[in-house]
Amino acid sequence: MRKGILLLITAALLLSGCGAGEGSAVSGGSAYESAAAGGYTQISQEEAMEMMKRDDGHIILDVRRQDEYDSGHIAGAVLLPNESITDTPPESLPDKGQIILIYCRSGNRSKQAAEKLAAMGYTNIYEFGGINTWKGEIVT
């Protein structure tokens, strides 16, 4: 009994020291498991491409400016400029449990947007960097 309690306390201390806080990237395990743990999950563009092939109700979110979006974006992406994301959930993202795949130009604004959305309680956020290294289809 005493060993069991000690084991639980040790496990709790280890997990709390390694856990990601709200609004921070999480790594390890599958992408779905990591995002559910809180914060957001940074994934590779290859992982993002695979996730985009699934019919799981995801949304592809471009957080650049309108002019950048107009010059070329990932097929099916919805524009929501990072600068317009405040502390109020955006109308275009009514479901906080929806899978959200976020990108920008280089990866900086997408990380900022992911952190802001995570802080508002969105739970399935996957940040995959910037369109400047995207090897998939780009539409104008």
C-alpha positions, 0 to 999 in steps of 0.5 A: 500500500505504501509503495503504491502511494509513493509510486503515485506521488512520484508519477504525479510529480514527474508528469507535472514537471513535464506537462505543457502549460496552456498555450505552449507546444506539446510534443510526444505521443500521437498528434491527437493525444498531444493536442488533447493534453492542452496547448497546441501541437506543433506538427510537420508539414507532412503530418499536416498533409496527411491530416488534411486527407482525412474527413474528420471535420478539420479546418485549415486556418491561414493566419496571414494578412488578406493580401498574403492570402490572396497571393496564394494559400493552401487549398480549402484554407480559411483566412483569420489574420493573427492580428484579429484574434483577441481574447474572444472566440472568433465567429469562424471557429464556433467549435472549440473541439474542432481540429484546427490546422494552422499556418502562416508565412514562416511559422511565427504568427501561426504559433502566436495564433495557436497560443491565443486559441489554446488560451481561449479553450480550443483543444485540437490545435495543430500548428505546422509552420509556414507556406514558404516551405509548403510542398503541397498545392497552393491556390490563388 
